[in-house]
Amino acid sequence: MMGVARGRLAVSLDVLTDALAMVGQHGVYCTSNRNPAVPALDLQFVLSQITGAKELIQSVMQELESQKKP
């Protein structure tokens, strides 16, 4: 429906979304010693990297969409 490249990117985006949810759930139980209201620093880093990867995939999908239009 979206083409091979965009389809693969969409699946990658779904996998990253699932990973983001799992790490987020883990962050509820693994909190920072300094501030129990936020996840531990290593989880914050993982969350930011997954979010960055999702944004990159979304930008590539938008670029592919704009190239498709005449």
DSSP file (Angstrom, degrees, kcal/mol; ACC not computed):
  #  RESIDUE AA STRUCTURE BP1 BP2  ACC     N-H-->O    O-->H-N    N-H-->O    O-->H-N    TCO  KAPPA ALPHA  PHI   PSI    X-CA   Y-CA   Z-CA
    1    1 A M              0   0    0      0, 0.0     3,-0.1     0, 0.0     0, 0.0   0.000 360.0 360.0 360.0 -42.3    0.0    0.0    0.0
    2    2 A M        -     0   0    0      1,-0.3     4,-0.4     2,-0.0     2,-0.1   0.467 360.0-102.6-102.8  -3.4    2.8    2.4    0.9
    3    3 A G     >  -     0   0    0      3,-0.1     4,-2.2     1,-0.1    -1,-0.3  -0.139  38.7 -76.8  95.0 161.3    5.5    0.8   -1.2
    4    4 A V  H  > S+     0   0    0      2,-0.2     4,-2.4     1,-0.2     5,-0.2   0.940 126.8  44.9 -63.1 -50.8    8.4   -1.4    0.0
    5    5 A A  H  > S+     0   0    0      1,-0.2     4,-2.2     2,-0.2    -1,-0.2   0.944 117.7  42.6 -63.2 -48.9   10.6    1.3    1.5
    6    6 A R  H  > S+     0   0    0     -4,-0.4     4,-2.3     1,-0.2    -1,-0.2   0.853 112.9  55.0 -67.7 -32.8    7.9    3.2    3.3
    7    7 A G  H  X S+     0   0    0     -4,-2.2     4,-2.1     2,-0.2    -1,-0.2   0.918 108.9  46.9 -64.4 -43.4    6.4   -0.1    4.5
    8    8 A R  H  X S+     0   0    0     -4,-2.4     4,-2.3     1,-0.2    -2,-0.2   0.896 112.4  50.1 -65.5 -39.7    9.7   -1.2    6.0
    9    9 A L  H  X S+     0   0    0     -4,-2.2     4,-2.4    -5,-0.2    -2,-0.2   0.890 108.8  52.8 -64.6 -37.9   10.1    2.2    7.6
   10   10 A A  H  X S+     0   0    0     -4,-2.3     4,-2.0     2,-0.2    -2,-0.2   0.901 109.6  48.2 -64.7 -40.3    6.5    2.0    9.0
   11   11 A V  H  X S+     0   0    0     -4,-2.1     4,-2.3     2,-0.2    -2,-0.2   0.911 111.0  51.1 -65.8 -41.3    7.3   -1.4   10.6
   12   12 A S  H  X S+     0   0    0     -4,-2.3     4,-2.4     1,-0.2    -2,-0.2   0.900 108.5  52.2 -60.6 -40.3   10.5    0.0   12.0
   13   13 A L  H  X S+     0   0    0     -4,-2.4     4,-2.1     1,-0.2    -1,-0.2   0.892 108.8  50.2 -63.4 -40.1    8.6    2.8   13.5
   14   14 A D  H  X S+     0   0    0     -4,-2.0     4,-2.3     2,-0.2    -2,-0.2   0.905 110.0  50.1 -63.9 -41.9    6.1    0.4   15.1
   15   15 A V  H  X S+     0   0    0     -4,-2.3     4,-2.3     1,-0.2    -2,-0.2   0.916 111.5  48.2 -63.7 -42.8    9.0   -1.6   16.6
   16   16 A L  H  X S+     0   0    0     -4,-2.4     4,-2.6     2,-0.2    -1,-0.2   0.879 109.4  53.4 -65.4 -36.8   10.5    1.5   18.0
   17   17 A T  H  X S+     0   0    0     -4,-2.1     4,-2.0     2,-0.2    -2,-0.2   0.914 109.5  48.4 -63.5 -42.2    7.2    2.6   19.4
   18   18 A D  H  X S+     0   0    0     -4,-2.3     4,-2.2     2,-0.2    -2,-0.2   0.910 112.2  49.0 -63.2 -42.3    6.8   -0.8   21.2
   19   19 A A  H  X S+     0   0    0     -4,-2.3     4,-2.7     1,-0.2     5,-0.3   0.900 109.1  53.1 -64.0 -40.1   10.4   -0.5   22.6
   20   20 A L  H  X S+     0   0    0     -4,-2.6     4,-2.2     1,-0.2    -1,-0.2   0.899 109.4  48.7 -61.2 -41.3    9.6    3.1   23.8
   21   21 A A  H  X S+     0   0    0     -4,-2.0     4,-2.2     2,-0.2    -2,-0.2   0.906 112.1  48.3 -66.0 -41.8    6.6    1.8   25.6
   22   22 A M  H  X S+     0   0    0     -4,-2.2     4,-2.2     2,-0.2    -2,-0.2   0.918 113.3  46.1 -66.7 -42.9    8.5   -1.1   27.3
   23   23 A V  H  X S+     0   0    0     -4,-2.7     4,-2.0     1,-0.2    -1,-0.2   0.895 111.5  53.6 -65.9 -38.5   11.3    1.2   28.4
   24   24 A G  H  X S+     0   0    0     -4,-2.2     4,-0.7    -5,-0.3    -2,-0.2   0.898 108.6  48.6 -61.6 -41.0    8.8    3.7   29.6
   25   25 A Q  H >X S+     0   0    0     -4,-2.2     3,-0.9     1,-0.2     4,-0.6   0.899 110.2  51.3 -65.6 -39.9    7.1    1.0   31.7
   26   26 A H  H >X S+     0   0    0     -4,-2.2     4,-1.8     1,-0.2     3,-1.0   0.855 100.9  64.0 -64.1 -33.4   10.4   -0.1   33.1
   27   27 A G  H 3< S+     0   0    0     -4,-2.0    -1,-0.2     1,-0.3    -2,-0.2   0.738  91.0  65.2 -63.3 -23.0   11.1    3.6   34.0
   28   28 A V  H << S+     0   0    0     -3,-0.9    -1,-0.3    -4,-0.7    -2,-0.2   0.869 113.2  31.9 -65.1 -35.7    8.2    3.5   36.4
   29   29 A Y  H << S+     0   0    0     -3,-1.0     2,-0.8    -4,-0.6    -2,-0.2   0.684 115.7  58.6 -95.9 -21.1   10.1    1.0   38.6
   30   30 A C  S  < S+     0   0    0     -4,-1.8    10,-2.1    10,-0.1    -1,-0.2  -0.775  76.3 169.4-113.1  85.7   13.6    2.1   37.9
   31   31 A T  B     -A   39   0A   0     -2,-0.8     2,-0.1     8,-0.3     9,-0.1  -0.512  39.3 -90.0-100.0 164.0   13.7    5.7   39.1
   32   32 A S        -     0   0    0      6,-2.4     6,-0.1     3,-0.7    -1,-0.1  -0.418  24.9-137.8 -68.4 142.0   16.5    8.2   39.6
   33   33 A N  S    S+     0   0    0      1,-0.2    -1,-0.1    -2,-0.1     7,-0.0   0.851 105.1  46.0 -68.8 -33.5   18.0    8.2   43.1
   34   34 A R  S    S+     0   0    0      1,-0.3    -1,-0.2     2,-0.0    -2,-0.0   0.874 129.5  19.0 -76.8 -38.3   18.1   12.0   43.0
   35   35 A N    >   -     0   0    0      3,-0.1     3,-2.0     1,-0.1    -3,-0.7  -0.842  62.1-168.1-138.1  97.8   14.6   12.5   41.7
   36   36 A P  T 3  S+     0   0    0      0, 0.0    -1,-0.1     0, 0.0    -3,-0.1   0.593  83.2  72.5 -63.3  -9.0   12.2    9.6   42.1
   37   37 A A  T 3  S+     0   0    0     -6,-0.1    -6,-0.0     2,-0.1     0, 0.0   0.604  97.0  53.6 -81.5 -10.4    9.7   11.3   39.8
   38   38 A V  S <  S-     0   0    0     -3,-2.0    -6,-2.4    -6,-0.1    -3,-0.1  -0.866  92.6 -98.4-123.2 156.7   11.9   10.7   36.7
   39   39 A P  B     -A   31   0A   0      0, 0.0    -8,-0.3     0, 0.0   -12,-0.1  -0.221  54.5 -80.6 -65.9 162.8   13.5    7.5   35.2
   40   40 A A     >  -     0   0    0    -10,-2.1     4,-2.3     1,-0.1     3,-0.3  -0.198  46.4-105.3 -59.2 157.0   17.1    6.6   35.9
   41   41 A L  H  > S+     0   0    0      1,-0.2     4,-2.1     2,-0.2     5,-0.1   0.859 119.6  53.4 -58.2 -39.5   19.6    8.4   33.8
   42   42 A D  H  > S+     0   0    0      1,-0.2     4,-2.1     2,-0.2    -1,-0.2   0.891 110.5  47.6 -65.6 -36.8   20.4    5.4   31.6
   43   43 A L  H  > S+     0   0    0     -3,-0.3     4,-2.8     2,-0.2    -2,-0.2   0.870 108.3  54.9 -70.0 -35.8   16.7    5.0   30.8
   44   44 A Q  H  X S+     0   0    0     -4,-2.3     4,-2.2     2,-0.2    -2,-0.2   0.908 109.0  48.8 -61.0 -40.4   16.4    8.7   30.0
   45   45 A F  H  X S+     0   0    0     -4,-2.1     4,-2.3     2,-0.2    -2,-0.2   0.931 111.9  47.6 -64.5 -46.4   19.2    8.2   27.5
   46   46 A V  H  X S+     0   0    0     -4,-2.1     4,-2.5     1,-0.2     5,-0.2   0.919 111.8  50.9 -61.7 -43.8   17.6    5.2   25.9
   47   47 A L  H  X S+     0   0    0     -4,-2.8     4,-2.3     1,-0.2    -1,-0.2   0.909 111.0  48.1 -60.7 -42.3   14.2    7.0   25.7
   48   48 A S  H  X S+     0   0    0     -4,-2.2     4,-2.2    -5,-0.2    -1,-0.2   0.883 112.0  49.5 -67.7 -36.8   15.8   10.0   24.1
   49   49 A Q  H  X S+     0   0    0     -4,-2.3     4,-2.2     2,-0.2    -2,-0.2   0.901 112.0  47.3 -69.0 -41.0   17.7    7.8   21.5
   50   50 A I  H  X S+     0   0    0     -4,-2.5     4,-2.4     2,-0.2    -2,-0.2   0.915 112.2  50.5 -65.5 -41.9   14.6    5.9   20.6
   51   51 A T  H  X S+     0   0    0     -4,-2.3     4,-2.2    -5,-0.2    -2,-0.2   0.911 110.6  49.8 -61.5 -42.1   12.6    9.1   20.3
   52   52 A G  H  X S+     0   0    0     -4,-2.2     4,-2.1     2,-0.2    -2,-0.2   0.891 109.9  50.4 -63.0 -40.6   15.4   10.5   18.0
   53   53 A A  H  X S+     0   0    0     -4,-2.2     4,-2.3     2,-0.2    -2,-0.2   0.895 109.8  50.9 -65.4 -39.9   15.3    7.4   15.9
   54   54 A K  H  X S+     0   0    0     -4,-2.4     4,-2.6     1,-0.2    -2,-0.2   0.921 109.8  49.7 -62.8 -43.3   11.5    7.6   15.5
   55   55 A E  H  X S+     0   0    0     -4,-2.2     4,-2.1     1,-0.2    -2,-0.2   0.884 109.9  51.7 -63.4 -38.2   11.8   11.3   14.4
   56   56 A L  H  X S+     0   0    0     -4,-2.1     4,-2.1     2,-0.2    -2,-0.2   0.929 110.8  47.2 -64.1 -45.5   14.5   10.3   11.9
   57   57 A I  H  X S+     0   0    0     -4,-2.3     4,-2.5     1,-0.2    -2,-0.2   0.913 111.2  51.7 -62.3 -42.9   12.3    7.6   10.4
   58   58 A Q  H  X S+     0   0    0     -4,-2.6     4,-2.2     1,-0.2    -1,-0.2   0.893 109.0  50.4 -61.9 -38.8    9.3    9.9   10.3
   59   59 A S  H  X S+     0   0    0     -4,-2.1     4,-2.2     2,-0.2    -1,-0.2   0.886 110.2  49.9 -68.0 -36.8   11.4   12.6    8.5
   60   60 A V  H  X S+     0   0    0     -4,-2.1     4,-2.6     2,-0.2    -2,-0.2   0.912 109.9  50.9 -65.8 -41.7   12.5   10.0    5.9
   61   61 A M  H  X S+     0   0    0     -4,-2.5     4,-2.0     1,-0.2    -2,-0.2   0.901 110.9  48.6 -62.5 -40.1    8.9    8.9    5.3
   62   62 A Q  H  X S+     0   0    0     -4,-2.2     4,-2.4     2,-0.2    -1,-0.2   0.889 110.8  50.9 -65.7 -39.2    7.9   12.5    4.8
   63   63 A E  H  X S+     0   0    0     -4,-2.2     4,-2.0     2,-0.2    -2,-0.2   0.911 109.9  49.3 -64.2 -42.8   10.8   13.0    2.4
   64   64 A L  H  X S+     0   0    0     -4,-2.6     4,-1.3     1,-0.2    -1,-0.2   0.887 111.2  50.7 -63.3 -37.8    9.7    9.9    0.4
   65   65 A E  H  X S+     0   0    0     -4,-2.0     4,-1.2     1,-0.2    -2,-0.2   0.903 109.7  49.3 -66.3 -41.3    6.2   11.2    0.3
   66   66 A S  H  < S+     0   0    0     -4,-2.4    -1,-0.2     1,-0.2    -2,-0.2   0.841 109.5  52.0 -69.6 -31.4    7.2   14.6   -1.0
   67   67 A Q  H  < S+     0   0    0     -4,-2.0    -1,-0.2     1,-0.2    -2,-0.2   0.792 105.0  57.7 -70.7 -27.9    9.4   12.9   -3.7
   68   68 A K  H  < S+     0   0    0     -4,-1.3    -1,-0.2    -5,-0.2    -2,-0.2   0.826  91.7  80.9 -72.2 -32.2    6.4   10.9   -4.8
   69   69 A K     <        0   0    0     -4,-1.2     0, 0.0     1,-0.1     0, 0.0  -0.536 360.0 360.0 -77.5 139.8    4.2   13.9   -5.4
   70   70 A P              0   0    0      0, 0.0    -1,-0.1     0, 0.0    -3,-0.1   0.497 360.0 360.0 -73.9 360.0    4.8   15.7   -8.8
